[in-house]
Every structure is written in C-alpha cells, then in structure tokens.
C-alpha cells in the first residue's frame, strides 16, 4: 500500500493528491502503521542488545543473583514497571489507532451501494454543521474548564476526589459529565469553605444546563434540519458520487492490488521500453540538431553556440511541459461533462420550480387584460340583451293592441 500511495503521489502530484480527503486518510493510516512498526522494531533492537550483553558477560542461567546495568536490567521487569515512554507501549497505542482508521477506509466503497450511498453522503454533509457547532462547544468548554481549575487548584488533597485540581482532571470531569458520568461530589470540599463550594455548585450546574440541555439539543436540531435538506437531493448526489467512484477505477493507474503491486507487471516493462525508446530518440535528435547548428554557425565561437543551444533546449522543454500540462486528461474531460450536466439539470429544475419577478408581472398583465376583455364582453352582452328585451316588448305591445282592437270590434258588432 505504501508503494501504491507513492506511485499515486508521483502520477497526480502532491497538490492534486492532497485535495482528496481519502488520500489524506490513507496517508495518515500508513504513517501511523509505519510509526508503530518502527517503535516496535526499536524495542526489538534494544532487547536484542540486552540479550547479547547477557550472553557475553553473564554465565549463570538465572539472573536473580546477578547485578546488571540499569539499561539491561530494565528488560527483566514486568509490564507494570515499564516506562510510560517505552517503545513497545507507544507501538501498541499507535497500532490501535491505525486499525480504527483502516476499518473506516471501507466507507470509500459505500457509494457503490444503493442503500448505503445516499446515507453516507447525507452524514458526510452533516459533519460540516458539527464542525460549526464545535467552535461554540470548545469555547464554552474551555471557559468552564479553566474557571473550575482556578477555583479548586488550591485544594489539592482537600477534596473527596481529584476532580478540578489539575487541568487534566478538570478536562476529564467536564467531558464525562456531558454523558452523565461525573458526580456532584466533585465540587464538595473537606474544609468548611462554603463560599468556594457554593460557587462550584453554581458553575457546575450552569455548565450542565448550557452543555447538555441547550447546546446538545441545538446540535441535534441542526443535524436534523441539515439531513432533511440534503435528503431531497441525496439521490442525485449519490449517483454523481457513484460515477466518480467508477471513474477512479477506469483511470490509468496500478494494475494489481497490494501486495502484488510490488511485482513488476508486463505493463511496467512496456512503459520502461517506451521511455528508453523516447530517450534514445530525443538523444539522436539533439545530436542531429547540434551537428546542423555546427555546420550553419561554423563562423561563430563555441561559447555563443553553446549558449544558443542551451536556450533552444530550454524553450523546447518549456513548450513540451506547457503542452503536457495544458492538455486535459480523459478523467478531467469526463468530470467536466458530468459537472456541467449536473449544473444544467439543477438550473432547469430551479427554473421549473421557481417563478421570477418578470413572469409574475406577465401573469398580472394577462389577468388584467382578461378582466378588461370580460368587462367589455359583459357590457356588450348587456346592451344586446337590452335591445332584445326592447324588441320583444315592442312586438308584444303591438300584438296586445291588435287583440284589443279585435275585441272592441267584436263588441260593436
């Protein structure tokens, strides 16, 4: 794994390598493993030196009655008498941390799964809110830790437990009180100093209310709010992360996994032959150019020819380097297209979901014009209806007059 990480740093460059958080995790994990094995190897060397001394200068099989130098006698002690800075103890502690980091490396392939991928992305985004919260948390925690230490630092040995008597004990007591593992007796004194004891009660109570009741509940609310906001787009972001994970395996890189990558592959031999071929071609071209320059510039002195040749070589190397760095790789092209597609889709969704101010004005104008049209149609319909009623009334009046005349004529007859 160390060799594969070294190859990745060589291929991508240190700057590009540091931009990926998983690379930092791998680098830290491997560094801790190397430090652990180095400390254990140092302990082995020291023990070997002590054993060599015993083999050379001690003839007795038992070491109880033999006086040994302190650096040799140390290796006969039990574990409870070892120094705190013993390489074996340091190696065991570093190894435990490295094992935890190695298991967290499994999260790198979780985006490939449909169930765990969106969950991991959502949890990863909530970590940002946790870091924002940690600023306020650390500020309040350090304030109470220093205050309680200053209050009880003069009462070392005058308390029922060593809480708050040192900075370390103050940190432990306040930290574990968040989880309800500290006792109220931590602020009680053996002396009859009620003023100090009452201030300790008040500060300890305010700390528990502030940290447990207020800040922790605020953190839970922030995480819940962030998780709900991220959950809406988690599917799209998961597909994007899954495509990025797939592309990382399509890139030109290591052929075999660790530890088989230590064995040279046929691809390595092919690349070696191609590089040797390119070097020979460049060497032949440079010699040919030097011969041509010597023929053309035969009248000039050798110093001027050498300076011009070096300047030309530097310019050609700079042009080659610029062309190499300016030409985007296939991975960069694909990632650019994916990002562009994602941004365009987000813009289209936003345009479909949201209505801008211009569209609202157009809708208002359409409604007002429709209103005027309806009013005009209503007035026209009202006028036509009035004319129709008038015509009907006139016809009905004429018919009534005719009927009256007929009735009157009948009476006269």
C-alpha positions in Angstrom: 0.0 0.0 0.0 2.9 2.4 0.7 4.3 1.7 -2.8 0.8 2.3 -4.4 0.4 5.6 -2.5 3.9 6.7 -3.6 3.0 5.9 -7.2 -0.2 7.9 -6.9 1.6 10.9 -5.5 4.1 10.7 -8.4 1.4 10.4 -11.0 -1.1 13.0 -9.7 1.3 15.4 -8.0 1.3 16.4 -4.3 -1.2 19.2 -4.8 -3.8 17.1 -6.5 -3.2 14.3 -4.1 -3.9 16.4 -1.0 -7.2 17.7 -2.5 -8.8 14.2 -1.9 -9.7 13.5 1.7 -9.5 9.8 1.2 -5.8 10.2 0.2 -5.2 12.1 3.5 -6.8 9.2 5.4 -4.7 6.7 3.6 -1.5 8.7 4.2 -2.3 9.2 7.9 -3.2 5.5 8.4 0.0 4.3 6.7 2.1 6.8 8.6 0.8 5.6 11.9 1.4 2.0 10.9 4.9 2.8 9.9 5.5 4.7 13.2 4.1 1.7 15.1 6.3 -0.8 13.4 9.3 1.5 13.8 8.7 1.8 17.5 8.3 -2.0 17.8 11.5 -2.6 15.8 13.4 -0.2 18.1 12.1 -2.1 21.1 13.3 -5.3 19.5 16.8 -3.9 18.8 17.1 -2.7 22.4 16.0 -6.1 23.7 18.5 -7.8 21.3 21.3 -5.7 22.6 20.4 -6.6 26.2 20.2 -10.3 25.3 23.6 -10.0 23.6 25.1 -8.5 26.8 23.7 -11.3 28.9 25.0 -13.9 26.5 28.5 -12.4 26.6 29.0 -11.4 30.2 26.6 -13.5 32.3 27.5 -17.1 32.9 24.7 -18.0 35.3 21.4 -19.3 34.0 19.4 -17.4 36.5 19.5 -13.6 36.6 18.2 -13.1 40.2 21.6 -13.0 41.8 23.4 -11.2 39.0 23.9 -7.4 39.1 23.1 -6.0 35.7 23.4 -2.5 34.3 20.2 -0.5 34.5 19.6 -0.4 30.7 19.9 -4.2 30.7 18.0 -4.9 33.9 15.1 -2.9 32.6 14.2 -5.7 30.1 13.8 -8.2 33.0 11.0 -6.1 34.6 7.3 -6.8 34.4 5.0 -4.6 32.3 3.8 -2.7 35.4 7.3 -1.3 35.8 7.9 -0.2 32.3 8.4 3.5 31.5 5.4 5.4 30.1 7.6 6.2 27.0 8.6 2.6 26.3 8.6 2.0 22.5 6.6 -1.2 23.0 3.8 0.8 24.7 3.9 3.5 22.1 3.8 1.0 19.3 0.7 -0.7 20.8 -1.2 2.6 21.1 -0.3 3.7 17.6 -1.3 0.3 16.2 -4.8 0.6 17.8 -5.4 4.0 16.2 -4.2 2.7 12.8 -6.5 -0.3 13.0 -9.5 2.0 13.6 -8.5 4.2 10.6 -8.1 1.1 8.4 -11.7 -0.1 9.1 -13.0 3.4 8.4 -11.4 3.1 4.9 -14.3 0.7 4.0 -16.5 3.8 3.7 -14.7 4.7 0.4 -16.6 2.0 -1.5 -20.0 2.6 0.2 -21.2 5.0 -2.6 -21.4 1.9 -4.9 -24.3 0.6 -2.9 -27.8 2.0 -3.4 -28.8 1.8 0.2 -25.7 3.0 2.0 -24.5 5.5 -0.6 -27.1 8.3 0.0 -26.9 7.7 3.7 -23.1 8.2 3.7 -23.4 11.4 1.6 -26.0 12.8 3.9 -23.9 12.0 7.0 -20.8 13.5 5.4 -22.6 16.8 4.8 -23.9 17.0 8.3 -20.2 16.8 9.5 -19.9 20.4 8.3 -22.6 21.5 10.8 -20.9 19.6 13.5 -17.6 21.5 12.9 -19.5 24.8 13.1 -21.1 23.7 16.4 -17.7 22.6 17.7 -16.5 26.2 17.7 -19.1 27.3 20.2 -18.7 24.0 22.1 -15.0 24.3 22.6 -15.3 28.0 23.6 -17.8 27.2 26.4 -15.9 24.0 27.4 -12.5 25.7 27.7 -14.1 28.7 29.7 -15.6 26.4 32.3 -12.5 24.1 32.4 -10.2 27.0 33.2 -12.6 28.5 35.6 -13.1 25.3 37.7 -9.4 24.7 37.7 -8.7 28.1 39.0 -11.3 27.6 41.7 -10.1 24.2 43.0 -6.4 24.2 42.2 -5.6 25.4 45.7 -7.5 22.5 47.3 -5.4 19.5 46.0 -5.8 16.8 48.6 -8.6 18.6 50.3 -11.4 17.1 48.1 -13.1 13.7 48.1 -11.8 13.1 44.6 -9.1 14.8 42.4 -11.6 16.5 40.1 -10.7 20.1 39.0 -7.4 20.0 40.9 -5.4 19.9 37.7 -6.1 20.9 34.1 -6.2 17.2 33.1 -8.6 16.3 35.8 -10.8 19.3 35.0 -10.9 18.3 31.4 -11.9 14.7 32.3 -14.6 15.7 34.7 -16.3 18.2 32.4 -16.0 15.9 29.4 -17.6 12.9 31.0 -20.2 15.0 32.7 -21.7 15.6 29.3 -22.6 11.8 29.2 -23.7 11.8 32.9 -20.7 10.0 34.2 -19.5 12.6 36.7 -20.7 13.0 40.2 -21.8 16.1 42.2 -19.3 15.2 44.9 -16.6 16.6 42.5 -17.3 20.1 43.8 -17.5 19.2 47.6 -14.6 20.2 49.9 -13.4 18.6 53.1 -12.9 22.1 54.6 -15.7 24.4 55.7 -15.3 26.8 52.8 -18.9 27.2 51.8 -18.4 30.2 49.6 -16.0 28.3 47.3 -18.2 25.2 47.4 -21.4 27.2 46.5 -19.6 28.9 43.6 -18.5 25.4 42.4 -22.1 24.2 42.6 -23.4 27.1 40.6 -20.7 26.9 37.9 -21.1 23.1 37.6 -24.8 23.5 37.4 -24.7 26.2 34.8 -22.2 24.1 32.8 -24.5 21.1 32.7 -27.5 23.2 31.7 -25.6 25.0 29.0 -23.9 22.0 27.5 -26.4 19.2 28.0 -29.7 21.0 27.8 -29.0 23.8 25.3 -26.0 23.0 23.1 -26.6 19.3 22.6 -30.2 19.8 21.7 -29.3 22.6 19.4 -26.8 20.3 17.7 -29.4 17.6 17.3 -31.8 20.2 15.7 -29.1 21.4 13.4 -28.3 17.9 12.2 -31.9 17.0 11.7 -32.5 20.2 9.7 -29.4 19.6 7.6 -30.3 16.0 7.0 -33.7 16.8 5.7 -32.4 19.5 3.4 -29.7 17.1 2.0 -32.1 14.1 1.7 -34.1 15.9 -1.1 -31.0 15.8 -3.4 -29.3 12.8 -1.9 -30.2 10.5 -4.8 -28.7 12.8 -7.5 -25.6 13.4 -5.4 -25.3 9.7 -4.8 -25.4 8.9 -8.5 -22.7 11.6 -9.1 -20.5 10.1 -6.3 -21.0 6.6 -7.7 -20.0 7.7 -11.2 -16.9 9.4 -9.7 -16.0 6.2 -7.8 -16.4 4.2 -11.0 -14.2 6.6 -13.0 -11.4 6.3 -10.3 -11.1 2.6 -11.4 -11.1 3.5 -15.1 -8.1 5.8 -14.8 -4.6 4.8 -15.7 -3.0 3.5 -12.5 -1.9 0.5 -10.6 -2.8 -2.8 -12.3 -2.6 -5.2 -9.3 -3.7 -4.7 -5.7 -1.4 -4.7 -2.7 0.9 -6.6 -2.1 1.0 -8.0 -5.7 1.8 -4.5 -7.0 5.4 -5.0 -5.8 5.9 -7.5 -8.6 6.6 -5.7 -11.9 3.8 -6.3 -14.4 4.1 -6.6 -18.2 2.7 -3.1 -18.5 5.7 -1.8 -16.4 8.2 -3.4 -18.7 6.3 -2.0 -21.7 6.4 1.5 -20.3 10.1 1.1 -19.4 10.9 0.1 -23.0 8.9 3.0 -24.4 10.6 5.5 -22.1 14.0 4.2 -23.1 13.0 4.5 -26.8 11.8 8.1 -26.3 15.1 9.0 -24.5 17.1 7.5 -27.4 15.0 9.3 -30.0 15.5 12.6 -28.1 19.2 12.0 -27.8 19.5 11.3 -31.5 17.5 14.4 -32.4 19.6 16.6 -30.1 22.8 15.3 -31.7 21.5 15.9 -35.2 20.5 19.4 -34.3 23.9 20.1 -32.7 25.6 18.9 -35.9 23.4 21.1 -38.1 24.0 24.1 -35.8 27.7 23.4 -36.0 27.6 23.4 -39.8 25.4 26.5 -40.1 27.2 28.5 -37.3 30.7 27.4 -38.1 31.9 31.0 -38.1 30.7 31.7 -34.6 32.7 30.9 -31.5 31.9 27.9 -29.4 30.6 29.9 -26.4 27.9 31.5 -28.5 26.8 28.2 -30.0 26.6 26.6 -26.6 24.5 29.4 -25.1 22.1 29.3 -28.1 21.8 25.6 -28.0 21.0 25.6 -24.2 18.4 28.4 -24.7 16.8 26.4 -27.5 16.7 23.2 -25.4 15.1 25.2 -22.5 12.5 26.6 -24.9 11.6 23.2 -26.3 11.4 21.7 -22.8 9.1 24.6 -21.7 6.9 24.2 -24.7 6.7 20.4 -24.1 5.8 21.0 -20.4 3.2 23.6 -21.3 1.6 21.3 -23.8 1.6 18.5 -21.3 0.0 20.5 -18.5 -2.4 22.4 -20.8 -3.8 19.3 -22.4 -6.7 18.0 -20.2 -6.8 14.3 -19.4 -9.7 12.0 -20.1 -10.7 12.0 -16.5 -10.9 15.8 -16.4 -13.0 15.9 -19.6 -15.5 13.3 -18.2 -15.7 15.1 -14.8 -16.2 18.4 -16.6 -19.1 17.0 -18.6 -20.7 15.4 -15.5 -20.5 18.6 -13.5 -21.9 20.6 -16.5 -24.8 18.1 -16.8 -25.5 18.3 -13.1 -25.4 22.1 -13.0 -27.7 22.3 -16.1 -30.2 19.9 -14.5 -30.2 21.9 -11.3 -30.8 25.1 -13.2 -33.7 23.6 -15.2 -35.3 22.2 -12.0 -34.9 25.6 -10.3 -36.5 27.4 -13.3 -39.4 24.9 -13.3 -39.9 25.2 -9.6 -39.5 28.9 -9.1 -41.3 31.8 -10.7 -39.2 35.0 -11.2 -40.4 38.6 -11.0 -40.8 39.1 -14.8 -43.1 36.1 -15.0 -45.2 37.4 -12.2 -45.6 40.7 -14.0 -46.6 39.0 -17.2 -49.2 36.9 -15.2 -50.6 40.1 -13.7 -50.8 41.8 -17.1 -52.6 38.8 -18.6 -55.1 38.7 -15.7 -55.8 42.5 -16.0 -56.2 42.2 -19.8 -58.5 39.2 -19.3 -60.5 41.2 -16.8 -61.0 44.2 -19.2 -62.0 41.8 -22.0 -64.6 40.1 -19.8 -65.9 43.5 -18.7 -66.2 44.6 -22.4 -67.9 41.3 -23.3 -70.3 41.8 -20.4 -71.2 45.3 -21.4 -71.7 44.2 -25.0 -73.9 41.3 -23.9 -75.9 43.6 -21.6 -76.5 46.0 -24.4 -77.6 43.2 -26.8 -79.8 41.8 -24.1 -81.5 45.2 -23.5 -82.1 45.6 -27.3 -83.6 42.2 -27.4 -85.9 42.9 -24.5 -86.9 46.1 -26.1 -87.7 44.5 -29.4 -89.7 41.7 -27.6 -91.6 44.3 -25.6 -92.4 46.3 -28.8 -93.6 43.2 -30.6 -95.6 42.1 -27.5 -97.2 45.6 -27.3 -98.2 45.6 -30.9 -99.8 42.1 -30.5 -101.7 43.4 -27.4 -103.0 46.4 -29.4 -104.2 44.2 -32.2 -106.0 41.9 -29.7 -107.7 44.9 -28.1 -108.9 46.2 -31.5 -110.4 42.8 -32.4 -112.1 42.6 -29.0 -113.6 46.1 -29.4 -114.8 45.3 -33.0 -116.5 42.2 -31.7 -118.3 44.1 -29.1 -119.5 46.7 -31.6 -120.9 44.1 -33.8 
